């Protein structure tokens, strides 16, 4: 079983960091010991939860960054399993979802806010009632499908009826939505009682308040407070503008909307190949 720490606030997180400070240093030292002398692809042997077997995960220097002149792999986006083709965060997403939520692969109704990704492909093959989508703009009606079978949805005004899903999954999406609170409210509306929202976002671990990078003015113009930051977009080479890096107030906002038990789940695992420091994913439930 994957070891997961539950955190409910910035104060909780500070205590967590203090408690595991030594362990964090040990983990960092271990990760640094894996780095090759040259910037070449290498493998890390671990257990792939998705495949159910020991695998040589592939690590390269795509999306890498430098610390003190040393090039560090983007552990979160790499460590790719050559069998299921899911990277570190995607494998962990499946693992945490199934461990924490214990969904039924035949009966649970799931909406995931992506459809052109390896993660969606895995879910579509392993869950009976799965619905994915992308934002295609107003070229076709929301809730309809284009010629390639991609469903068009605007997460701030979802086309689904109330109380439709047992689970809504959204990974690195809310930061691209200027009115993310409206999107969270739509997720709340579309969840059944006792259903769960599971999501990831760019997160400033030591910040209480959300960091606004850009916003849309009243006349519809995008204004930048911080230098523009673009993330990968499966539908466009131009990338997708990031409006926010979130802080711990996101949990308060979830509770204000009506969710309960909003919390952060922190994890790291040498065994499963979830490297790159302690990663974080969020969950909240709709009351009965």
VENURZI-V823441 format. One record per residue. N is the residue number from 1. RES is the residue in one small letter. PSI is psi in radians with two decimals (none if undefined). D_CENTER is the distance of its C-alpha to the mean C-alpha in Angstrom with 1 decimal. Layout:
n = {N & N}
res = {RES & RES}
psi = {PSI & PSI}
d_center = {D_CENTER & D_CENTER}
This chain:
n = {1 & 2 & 3 & 4 & 5 & 6 & 7 & 8 & 9 & 10 & 11 & 12 & 13 & 14 & 15 & 16 & 17 & 18 & 19 & 20 & 21 & 22 & 23 & 24 & 25 & 26 & 27 & 28 & 29 & 30 & 31 & 32 & 33 & 34 & 35 & 36 & 37 & 38 & 39 & 40 & 41 & 42 & 43 & 44 & 45 & 46 & 47 & 48 & 49 & 50 & 51 & 52 & 53 & 54 & 55 & 56 & 57 & 58 & 59 & 60 & 61 & 62 & 63 & 64 & 65 & 66 & 67 & 68 & 69 & 70 & 71 & 72 & 73 & 74 & 75 & 76 & 77 & 78 & 79 & 80 & 81 & 82 & 83 & 84 & 85 & 86 & 87 & 88 & 89 & 90 & 91 & 92 & 93 & 94 & 95 & 96 & 97 & 98 & 99 & 100 & 101 & 102 & 103 & 104 & 105 & 106 & 107 & 108 & 109 & 110 & 111 & 112 & 113 & 114 & 115 & 116 & 117 & 118 & 119 & 120 & 121 & 122 & 123 & 124 & 125 & 126 & 127 & 128 & 129 & 130 & 131 & 132 & 133 & 134 & 135 & 136 & 137 & 138 & 139 & 140 & 141 & 142 & 143 & 144 & 145 & 146 & 147 & 148 & 149 & 150 & 151 & 152 & 153 & 154 & 155 & 156 & 157 & 158 & 159 & 160 & 161 & 162 & 163 & 164 & 165 & 166 & 167 & 168 & 169 & 170 & 171 & 172 & 173 & 174 & 175 & 176 & 177 & 178 & 179 & 180 & 181 & 182 & 183 & 184 & 185 & 186 & 187 & 188 & 189 & 190 & 191 & 192 & 193 & 194 & 195 & 196 & 197 & 198 & 199 & 200 & 201 & 202 & 203 & 204 & 205 & 206 & 207 & 208 & 209 & 210 & 211 & 212 & 213 & 214 & 215 & 216 & 217 & 218 & 219 & 220 & 221 & 222 & 223 & 224 & 225 & 226 & 227 & 228 & 229 & 230 & 231 & 232 & 233 & 234 & 235 & 236 & 237 & 238 & 239 & 240 & 241 & 242 & 243 & 244 & 245 & 246 & 247 & 248 & 249 & 250 & 251 & 252 & 253 & 254 & 255 & 256 & 257 & 258 & 259 & 260 & 261 & 262 & 263 & 264 & 265 & 266 & 267 & 268 & 269 & 270 & 271 & 272 & 273 & 274 & 275 & 276 & 277 & 278 & 279 & 280 & 281 & 282 & 283 & 284 & 285 & 286 & 287 & 288}
res = {x & x & x & x & x & x & x & x & x & x & x & x & x & x & x & x & x & x & x & x & x & x & x & x & x & x & x & x & x & x & x & x & x & x & x & x & x & x & x & x & x & x & x & x & x & x & x & x & x & x & x & x & x & x & x & x & x & x & x & x & x & x & x & x & x & x & x & x & x & x & x & x & x & x & x & x & x & x & x & x & x & x & x & x & x & x & x & x & x & x & x & x & x & x & x & x & x & x & x & x & x & x & x & x & x & x & x & x & x & x & x & x & x & x & x & x & x & x & x & x & x & x & x & x & x & x & x & x & x & x & x & x & x & x & x & x & x & x & x & x & x & x & x & x & x & x & x & x & x & x & x & x & x & x & x & x & x & x & x & x & x & x & x & x & x & x & x & x & x & x & x & x & x & x & x & x & x & x & x & x & x & x & x & x & x & x & x & x & x & x & x & x & x & x & x & x & x & x & x & x & x & x & x & x & x & x & x & x & x & x & x & x & x & x & x & x & x & x & x & x & x & x & x & x & x & x & x & x & x & x & x & x & x & x & x & x & x & x & x & x & x & x & x & x & x & x & x & x & x & x & x & x & x & x & x & x & x & x & x & x & x & x & x & x & x & x & x & x & x & x & x & x & x & x & x & x & x & x & x & x & x & x & x & x & x & x & x & x}
psi = {2.44 & 2.28 & 2.18 & 2.37 & 2.32 & 2.29 & 2.38 & -0.09 & 2.99 & -0.73 & -0.73 & -0.76 & -0.72 & -0.71 & -0.65 & -0.80 & -0.75 & -0.71 & -0.65 & 0.40 & -0.83 & -0.75 & -0.66 & -0.68 & -0.67 & -0.74 & -0.77 & -0.74 & -0.69 & -0.80 & -0.72 & -0.53 & -0.29 & -0.28 & 2.32 & 2.88 & -0.48 & 2.80 & 1.14 & 2.72 & 2.46 & 3.08 & 2.68 & 2.18 & 2.14 & 3.11 & 2.12 & 1.95 & -0.68 & -0.76 & -0.40 & 0.57 & 2.84 & 2.32 & 2.62 & 1.73 & 2.44 & 2.31 & 2.28 & -2.96 & 0.40 & 2.36 & 0.39 & 2.97 & 2.84 & 2.37 & 2.01 & 0.58 & -0.03 & 2.23 & 2.16 & 2.28 & 2.67 & 1.47 & -0.69 & -0.67 & -0.11 & -2.38 & 0.98 & 2.31 & 2.18 & -0.14 & -0.99 & -0.23 & 0.32 & 2.43 & -3.06 & -1.04 & -0.57 & -0.75 & -0.73 & -0.63 & -0.86 & -0.78 & -0.89 & -0.73 & -0.84 & -0.61 & -0.79 & -0.64 & -0.44 & 1.00 & 2.81 & 2.10 & -0.39 & -0.57 & -0.53 & 2.33 & 2.14 & 2.35 & 2.25 & 2.31 & 0.81 & 2.75 & -0.18 & 0.58 & 2.79 & -0.59 & -0.79 & -0.73 & -0.71 & -0.82 & -0.70 & -0.45 & -0.33 & -0.15 & 2.40 & -0.79 & 1.34 & 2.36 & 2.23 & 2.90 & 2.91 & 2.83 & 1.93 & 0.05 & -2.83 & 0.36 & -0.51 & 2.86 & 2.44 & 2.36 & -0.11 & 3.04 & 2.50 & -3.06 & -0.32 & 0.12 & 0.31 & 2.23 & 2.37 & 2.10 & 2.50 & 1.99 & -0.25 & -0.14 & 1.21 & 2.54 & -0.09 & 2.68 & 2.94 & 2.61 & 0.86 & -0.57 & 2.62 & -0.53 & 2.43 & 2.22 & 2.30 & 2.14 & 1.98 & 0.88 & -0.78 & -0.49 & -0.29 & 0.08 & 1.99 & -0.76 & 1.23 & -0.49 & -0.66 & -0.65 & -0.74 & -0.67 & -0.64 & -0.68 & -0.76 & -0.78 & -0.72 & -0.12 & 2.53 & 2.83 & 2.43 & 0.07 & 2.95 & 2.41 & 2.20 & 2.21 & 2.80 & 2.68 & 2.74 & 2.25 & 2.29 & 1.73 & -0.57 & 0.28 & 2.31 & -0.79 & 2.62 & 2.54 & 2.02 & 2.01 & -0.68 & 2.83 & 2.90 & 2.16 & 3.03 & -0.48 & 0.19 & 0.16 & 2.39 & 2.21 & 2.38 & 2.18 & -0.69 & 2.85 & 2.37 & 2.41 & 2.18 & 2.41 & 2.84 & 2.45 & 2.08 & -0.26 & -0.06 & 2.40 & -0.27 & -0.31 & 3.06 & 2.24 & 2.36 & 2.09 & -0.44 & 2.61 & 2.22 & 2.69 & -2.99 & -0.25 & -0.28 & -0.57 & -0.72 & -0.72 & -0.69 & -0.79 & -0.65 & -0.65 & -0.50 & -0.16 & 2.82 & 2.81 & 0.64 & 2.24 & 2.86 & 2.44 & 2.09 & 2.40 & 2.69 & 2.47 & 2.13 & -0.71 & -0.77 & -0.04 & 0.61 & 1.34 & 3.12 & 0.60 & 3.09 & 2.13 & 2.90 & 2.43 & 2.67 & 2.63 & 2.61 & 2.63 & 2.67 & 2.26 & 2.76 & none}
d_center = {20.3 & 17.3 & 18.1 & 15.7 & 16.7 & 16.3 & 16.6 & 17.8 & 18.9 & 19.6 & 22.8 & 21.2 & 18.9 & 22.1 & 23.9 & 21.2 & 21.4 & 25.1 & 25.3 & 23.3 & 24.5 & 26.7 & 24.2 & 21.8 & 24.7 & 25.4 & 21.9 & 22.1 & 25.5 & 24.5 & 21.8 & 24.4 & 27.0 & 25.1 & 25.5 & 28.2 & 31.2 & 30.4 & 27.3 & 27.3 & 24.8 & 25.0 & 23.7 & 22.4 & 23.6 & 21.4 & 20.7 & 18.2 & 17.2 & 16.6 & 20.0 & 21.8 & 23.6 & 24.0 & 22.9 & 23.4 & 19.9 & 20.4 & 19.7 & 20.9 & 20.9 & 18.9 & 17.0 & 18.8 & 20.1 & 23.3 & 24.2 & 27.9 & 28.7 & 26.7 & 24.1 & 20.9 & 18.6 & 15.0 & 14.3 & 10.4 & 10.9 & 14.2 & 15.8 & 16.0 & 17.8 & 20.8 & 21.3 & 18.0 & 16.7 & 13.2 & 12.0 & 11.1 & 7.3 & 8.0 & 11.0 & 9.6 & 7.3 & 10.7 & 12.6 & 11.2 & 11.3 & 14.8 & 16.0 & 15.1 & 15.6 & 18.2 & 18.0 & 21.1 & 20.5 & 23.6 & 23.6 & 20.1 & 19.2 & 15.6 & 14.1 & 11.0 & 10.5 & 11.2 & 14.3 & 15.2 & 12.8 & 13.6 & 10.9 & 12.6 & 15.9 & 15.4 & 14.7 & 17.7 & 19.9 & 19.2 & 19.0 & 21.9 & 20.7 & 17.5 & 17.1 & 14.9 & 15.6 & 15.4 & 17.0 & 20.4 & 22.3 & 25.7 & 27.1 & 26.9 & 26.7 & 23.5 & 23.1 & 25.1 & 24.5 & 25.6 & 27.8 & 25.1 & 23.7 & 20.6 & 20.2 & 20.2 & 18.4 & 18.1 & 15.5 & 18.0 & 20.7 & 19.5 & 22.5 & 21.9 & 24.4 & 24.0 & 22.7 & 21.7 & 18.7 & 18.1 & 14.3 & 11.9 & 8.4 & 6.3 & 3.1 & 4.6 & 7.7 & 9.5 & 10.6 & 12.6 & 14.5 & 17.6 & 18.2 & 14.8 & 16.9 & 18.5 & 15.3 & 14.5 & 18.2 & 18.0 & 15.3 & 17.7 & 20.6 & 19.3 & 18.5 & 21.5 & 22.9 & 21.2 & 18.1 & 14.5 & 11.5 & 8.2 & 5.1 & 3.0 & 5.6 & 8.3 & 10.4 & 14.2 & 14.9 & 18.6 & 18.6 & 19.6 & 19.4 & 16.8 & 17.7 & 18.8 & 19.0 & 20.4 & 21.7 & 23.7 & 27.3 & 29.6 & 31.0 & 27.7 & 27.6 & 24.6 & 25.4 & 23.9 & 24.2 & 22.6 & 22.7 & 20.6 & 17.3 & 16.0 & 12.9 & 13.3 & 14.1 & 14.9 & 17.8 & 19.3 & 20.4 & 20.6 & 16.9 & 15.3 & 16.3 & 14.1 & 15.8 & 14.2 & 12.9 & 12.6 & 14.9 & 15.8 & 17.5 & 14.4 & 15.4 & 18.9 & 18.0 & 16.3 & 19.5 & 21.7 & 20.3 & 21.4 & 18.6 & 19.6 & 18.3 & 15.3 & 14.1 & 11.8 & 11.5 & 12.4 & 13.1 & 14.9 & 17.0 & 19.8 & 20.7 & 17.5 & 16.7 & 13.6 & 15.2 & 14.7 & 15.4 & 13.7 & 9.9 & 8.4 & 6.4 & 8.3 & 10.7 & 13.9 & 16.7 & 19.3 & 22.8 & 25.4}
